[in-house]
Amino acid sequence: MAAAAAIRWCAAVSAVILFSLLISPSTAIYCDEDDCYDLLGVTQSANASEIKKAYYKLSLKHHPDKNPDPESKKLFVKIANAYEILKDEDTRAQYDYAIEHPEEVFYNAARYYQAYYGHKTDTRAVLIGLLLVLSAFQYLNQWTRYNQAIEMVKKTPAYKNKLRALELERSGGTTNKKKSNKQMNKKLEEDFSKELDLQIKGAEMPSVWELVGVRFVLLPYTIGKLLLWSGCWFWRYKVKKAPYSWEDASYLTQRSLGASLDAWRTVDDATKEDLVYRRLWEKPNLESYMSEMRKESKRRR
């Protein structure tokens, strides 16, 4: 619910921003509803010297130190902003382009914000903020999926049967069906739910170690560990030609079959031992095994 509300809030904010961009002209982001050239009293063809002279002339008239009138102060702020835009060749060119192409709302807005805020923004702060936002959404999504999975498991007959078995075990083999015992059943249900944490595949309880932000911070350690593992593997099995250990042979078998770690863990020990013994990481053995599986599948049909 929290994730859905957050998504709806972001969508609403985005809609408001898009609507505001669509209903206002491209030039409005520079000098509001005014024309920057008109504020300085110059034409669009004026050179840098003429723009500078016009600004200084108007600033002497409307500067707060020279004119205490509140309206004059507001006008000076607009004049100063117009001068900041027109005195720089790049921002002036962008403004002129926005005047000539008012229909390109999003392009003109992107150029404006990049010019005025891009150089003021610390890239590291943006990266950290992005990682925090992504991690927060990831964590909320994982909790939502986990809670939904718990609720689904509680509705299954298998869960209810195990709950009854647990109740019988704790009550010494007798079940009290009185209504006053409902509170006790809820307590048992809560206790049993805790035992389900590691049994729900695909919707495990969220862990901070799986968040994208934490993984990014630990990336140098992860890369170093991977390089060390690769070096040890190369030295042990490529240089020294040592036989594969059970763990490494099991890993090669799992990778050869394209099985995920969770799926491999569900395989019983006898089957694992048989698969490892077949040395499926060697191509001829894998092809032979896959051929056997296809034949077995056809036979069962």
Disulfide bonds with the S-S distance in Angstrom:
Cys31-Cys36 1.93
